[in-house]
Amino acid sequence: MSLPPTAEAAENDDAYAAAEEEHGLNPRQVGPVIMDIRNITLRFGGVVAIKDISFDVREGEIRAIIGPNGAGKSSMLNVINGFYHPQEGEIWFRGKKRGAMKPHEIAKQGIARTFQNIALFKGMTTLDNIMTGRLTKMHKNMFWQALWSGPAEAEEIEHRERVEKIIDFLEIQHIRKTPVGRLPYGLQKRVELGRALAAEPQLLLLDEPMAGMNVEEKEDMCRFILDVNEEFGTTIALIEHDMGVVMDIADRVVVLDYGRKIGDGTPDEVRKNQDVIDAYLGVAHD
Ligand SMILES: Nc1ncnc2c1ncn2[C@@H]1O[C@H](COP(=O)(O)OP(=O)(O)OP(=O)(O)O)[C@@H](O)[C@H]1O
């Protein structure tokens, strides 16, 4: 599951050093830009959900998107994974400008996500739900699968092995055969993370991964997010309301307010940013 070094990465040794120097980032985690979001504007009729927002995500980092309610965070995630098509702006992924793509095409490019409200198949087991995350990786067509022999069988075995590894990694062996609808909320969130990981994403988008969790569940989820980032080298962009969590695990934070970007930097930089402080304290806007 580890990310192979790209030609771009090899050429960008200087970018690692520069990023480190500029942002004081951990060299283990920071590579060249994997996703560049340029001047995105998204409107719903008369409502401007996102106004001229630009930021980048570097390979291997944990990038947080924060902001008060209605700031445009979910809309931004939906733009990144192709649910929404912005009226203006460009998205560059791994050095290429992205055209108008459907969510499943974007998933095939290596971008997976979880949702604010868990989106699992409640009647299906943990194992089967995580297996659905392998869909973008399945190559053998219906003909081979119907025959259930040769290449299709070999492929199925490979998928099962990968899914079992994820189940071990997330420490959910004991619930592999349990329908997810019967699981407590925190475990459902973990299964949803497992399903996203099954797609072997290069960029993993997490929409409020700790929402509704108790302290212990949050600690577990934090540990798994950090482990995914460290052990698989997966780049992570996440929306999270819990400031403590964001400041603890994010390398860099972009702050939105009323659809605009008001801050961008390391947790320390963002914490000291007066616009960010005002937004969170509810200071009136002109
Ligand atoms: N499908 C939609 N149709 C119309 N307006 C929308 C739609 N989705 C979002 N909006 C509007 O866009 C703005 C940004 O919403 P968005 O959900 O992206 O914010 P958010 O920062 O994720 O908020 P929250 O933290 O409450 O989830 C809001 O004014 C919202 O009402």
The ligand as a MOL file (V3000), in Angstrom:
LIG
                    3D

  0  0  0     0  0            999 V3000
M  V30 BEGIN CTAB
M  V30 COUNTS 31 33 0 0 0
M  V30 BEGIN ATOM
M  V30 1 N -26.3100 21.4310 -2.1250 0
M  V30 2 C -26.3950 22.7080 -1.7070 0
M  V30 3 N -27.3390 23.5440 -2.1690 0
M  V30 4 C -27.4130 24.8250 -1.7610 0
M  V30 5 N -26.5650 25.3840 -0.8690 0
M  V30 6 C -25.6130 24.5920 -0.3530 0
M  V30 7 C -25.4670 23.2160 -0.7410 0
M  V30 8 N -24.4070 22.6940 -0.0620 0
M  V30 9 C -23.9230 23.6790 0.6990 0
M  V30 10 N -24.6460 24.8080 0.5290 0
M  V30 11 C -24.4070 26.1080 1.1810 0
M  V30 12 O -23.0350 26.4150 1.0000 0
M  V30 13 C -22.4890 26.9810 2.1860 0
M  V30 14 C -21.3220 26.1270 2.6730 0
M  V30 15 O -21.8330 24.8920 3.1560 0
M  V30 16 P -20.9120 23.6700 3.5800 0
M  V30 17 O -21.8080 22.5290 3.9530 0
M  V30 18 O -19.8830 23.4200 2.5530 0
M  V30 19 O -20.2090 24.2650 4.8890 0
M  V30 20 P -19.4190 23.4930 6.0410 0
M  V30 21 O -18.2620 24.3650 6.3890 0
M  V30 22 O -19.1140 22.1130 5.6300 0
M  V30 23 O -20.4800 23.4970 7.2200 0
M  V30 24 P -20.7030 22.4600 8.4460 0
M  V30 25 O -19.5100 22.5890 9.3350 0
M  V30 26 O -21.9430 22.9820 9.0970 0
M  V30 27 O -20.8650 21.0940 7.8450 0
M  V30 28 C -23.6240 27.0870 3.1830 0
M  V30 29 O -24.1620 28.3680 3.0780 0
M  V30 30 C -24.6040 26.0440 2.6990 0
M  V30 31 O -25.9200 26.3700 3.0620 0
M  V30 END ATOM
M  V30 BEGIN BOND
M  V30 1 1 1 2
M  V30 2 1 2 3
M  V30 3 2 2 7
M  V30 4 2 3 4
M  V30 5 1 4 5
M  V30 6 2 5 6
M  V30 7 1 6 7
M  V30 8 1 6 10
M  V30 9 1 7 8
M  V30 10 2 8 9
M  V30 11 1 9 10
M  V30 12 1 10 11
M  V30 13 1 11 12
M  V30 14 1 11 30
M  V30 15 1 12 13
M  V30 16 1 13 14
M  V30 17 1 13 28
M  V30 18 1 14 15
M  V30 19 1 15 16
M  V30 20 2 16 17
M  V30 21 1 16 18
M  V30 22 1 16 19
M  V30 23 1 19 20
M  V30 24 2 20 21
M  V30 25 1 20 22
M  V30 26 1 20 23
M  V30 27 1 23 24
M  V30 28 2 24 25
M  V30 29 1 24 26
M  V30 30 1 24 27
M  V30 31 1 28 29
M  V30 32 1 28 30
M  V30 33 1 30 31
M  V30 END BOND
M  V30 END CTAB
M  END
